[in-house]
Amino acid sequence: MTNGFLHHSLETKPVKLPVEVKTETVYKDSLVYRDRIITRSVEIESKLTWWQKARMHAGTATFILLAIAILYLLLKSINPLNLKRL
């Protein structure tokens, strides 16, 4: 009696035939691919202003030193007595 259950066993059907199995062969490549960077020149439509050209030629440090010197001279000419106290 099965009582409504299905039963299956491999022992009931002994077959000694080889079974073919499909396997996928995976080949690994030893090459390493790296990202290649391509540089291109891009033309800018607008020309540089005189201020941008001056900064490129003289450098930012020169303009900072020039600004400090002008500020010092202005403070020296306005309040000569206050600078002597410092």
Summary of the structure (lengths in Angstrom):
residues: 86
radius of gyration: 43.4
end to end distance: 113.5
largest distance: 120.6
contacts: 78
relative contact order: 0.04
helix: 43%
strand: 0%
